[in-house]
Amino acid sequence: MAHARSPAGAADGLPADAVVLGKVTGAWGVRGWIRVAPFNDPHDSILRGQQRWWLRGRDGCRELEIEQARVHGDALVAKAAGLDDREQAQSLKGCEVMVSRAVFPEANAGEVYWIDLVDCVVRNPAGETLGIVAAVDEFGAHPVLRVEAAGADDAPGASRLIPFVPQVILEIDLPGRTLLVDWELDY
């Protein structure tokens, strides 16, 4: 499962299905390598197997052709074509690192990518709509769905936090874009 979020919008050649998977934390070495903090375990990061990354920072987006990427401690280090010195690499510090959702490997049986849950409608067994998944957040013990209000009875901007645990998540229907949860409107 990859912790990720979608970009606000596609621009500057950024794929419409781009997913943020990490952040550049600075240069690594003196030959233009960058150090990336992935949002999941670096050994499991989708970034490791991708030859095309997009970086988004305050100056816009930039596409990189990745020549090498490997795990280094709790991070990834990568060499991109055209980045040849430490200053160039350091200038990318703070950029979000994205890849196209289309290049993700198929999820294992019983697993989902968190990004695929975003925009799913959340209902309970009583048929009540609790809202729409806006994000999946990690707070330590387990992931939590941030569900934005969708009903007329909900205050504008209201949201619910629903634990993403087997006792609560009863069914995930990705083709139907719905989740069935053991959760009440007044929780």
C-alpha positions in Angstrom: 0.0 0.0 0.0 1.4 3.3 -0.9 0.7 6.4 1.0 0.1 9.1 -1.6 -1.9 12.0 -2.7 -2.9 13.4 -6.1 -1.7 16.7 -7.3 -4.1 19.6 -7.5 -4.1 19.6 -11.3 -2.1 18.5 -14.3 0.2 21.2 -15.7 3.7 21.6 -17.2 3.6 18.2 -18.8 2.6 16.6 -15.5 0.4 13.5 -16.1 -3.2 13.9 -15.1 -2.9 10.8 -12.9 0.3 11.9 -11.1 0.6 10.8 -7.5 2.9 12.3 -4.9 5.1 9.5 -3.5 7.8 11.4 -1.7 9.8 14.6 -1.2 13.4 15.6 -2.2 15.3 16.2 1.0 18.5 17.5 -0.6 21.6 16.5 -2.5 23.5 13.2 -1.9 27.2 13.3 -2.7 28.8 15.7 -5.1 27.8 14.3 -8.5 24.2 15.4 -8.8 22.4 12.6 -6.9 19.3 13.6 -5.0 18.1 12.2 -1.7 14.3 11.4 -1.5 12.2 10.7 1.6 9.5 8.3 0.2 6.1 8.3 2.0 6.4 4.6 2.6 9.2 2.1 3.3 12.0 2.9 0.8 12.3 -0.9 0.0 8.7 -0.9 -1.1 8.6 2.5 -2.8 7.3 2.5 -6.4 9.8 5.2 -7.1 12.6 2.6 -7.1 11.5 1.0 -10.4 10.4 4.1 -12.3 12.5 5.7 -15.0 10.4 8.9 -15.2 9.7 11.1 -12.2 8.1 14.5 -12.0 9.2 17.0 -9.4 7.0 19.9 -8.3 8.2 22.8 -6.4 7.6 26.5 -6.1 9.1 27.0 -9.6 6.6 24.6 -11.2 7.1 21.1 -12.5 10.0 19.3 -14.0 10.3 15.9 -15.6 13.4 13.8 -14.7 14.8 10.7 -16.5 16.1 8.5 -13.6 19.3 6.6 -14.5 19.6 4.9 -11.1 17.6 4.8 -7.8 18.5 2.8 -4.8 17.7 2.5 -1.1 20.1 4.3 1.2 19.2 4.0 4.9 15.7 5.2 5.4 15.6 7.1 2.1 16.2 6.7 -1.7 19.0 8.2 -3.6 18.7 8.8 -7.3 20.7 9.9 -10.3 18.8 11.8 -12.9 20.1 12.6 -16.4 21.2 16.2 -16.6 21.9 16.6 -12.9 25.6 16.6 -12.7 26.7 18.5 -9.5 25.7 19.0 -5.9 24.3 22.5 -6.4 21.9 21.4 -9.1 20.7 18.6 -6.9 20.4 20.7 -3.8 18.3 23.3 -5.7 15.6 20.6 -5.9 15.3 20.3 -2.1 11.6 20.5 -1.0 10.2 19.3 -4.3 7.4 16.7 -4.3 8.3 13.6 -6.3 5.5 12.1 -8.4 4.9 9.3 -10.9 1.9 8.4 -13.1 -0.6 6.2 -11.3 -0.7 4.1 -14.6 2.8 2.7 -13.8 1.9 1.3 -10.4 2.2 -2.5 -10.2 -1.0 -4.4 -9.6 -1.9 -4.4 -5.9 -1.7 -7.8 -4.2 -4.8 -9.7 -3.3 -6.6 -8.0 -0.3 -4.6 -4.8 -0.7 -5.3 -1.5 -2.2 -3.4 1.6 -3.0 -4.6 4.4 -0.7 -4.8 6.8 -3.7 -7.4 4.6 -5.2 -9.7 5.2 -2.2 -9.7 8.9 -2.7 -13.1 10.1 -4.1 -14.9 6.9 -3.1 -18.3 7.3 -1.6 -18.5 6.0 2.0 -21.8 4.4 3.2 -22.8 2.4 6.2 -25.0 -0.8 6.3 -28.0 1.3 7.0 -27.5 2.9 3.5 -26.5 6.3 4.9 -23.9 8.2 3.0 -21.1 9.4 5.3 -19.2 11.4 2.7 -16.4 11.0 0.2 -12.9 10.0 1.0 -10.6 13.0 0.7 -7.4 11.4 1.9 -5.9 8.5 3.8 -3.7 9.8 6.7 -1.3 7.9 8.9 -1.4 8.7 12.6 0.7 5.9 14.0 -1.5 3.1 15.1 -3.3 2.6 11.8 -4.4 4.6 8.7 -7.4 6.8 9.0 -9.8 7.8 6.2 -10.6 11.5 6.1 -14.1 11.6 4.8 -15.5 15.0 3.7 -19.2 15.7 4.3 -21.6 15.0 1.4 -25.0 15.2 3.0 -27.4 18.1 3.4 -27.4 17.5 7.1 -23.7 18.0 7.4 -22.1 21.3 8.1 -20.1 22.7 5.0 -16.5 21.6 5.3 -17.3 19.0 8.0 -15.2 15.9 7.9 -15.1 12.5 9.7 -12.1 10.5 10.6 -12.7 6.8 10.1 -10.2 4.2 11.2 -9.0 2.1 8.2 -9.1 -1.3 10.1 -10.8 -4.6 9.3 -13.4 -4.2 12.0 -14.6 -0.9 10.5 -14.0 -1.4 6.7 -16.5 -4.0 5.7 -16.2 -3.8 1.9 -14.2 -2.0 -0.7 -15.7 -1.8 -4.2 -13.1 0.1 -6.3 -15.0 -0.4 -9.6 -18.1 1.0 -8.0 -16.1 3.7 -6.2 -17.7 2.9 -2.8 -16.7 1.8 0.7 -19.1 0.1 3.1 -18.1 0.9 6.7 -19.4 0.0 10.2 -19.7 3.6 11.2 -22.7 5.8 12.2 -23.6 9.4 11.1 -23.3 10.6 14.6 -19.8 9.2 15.4 
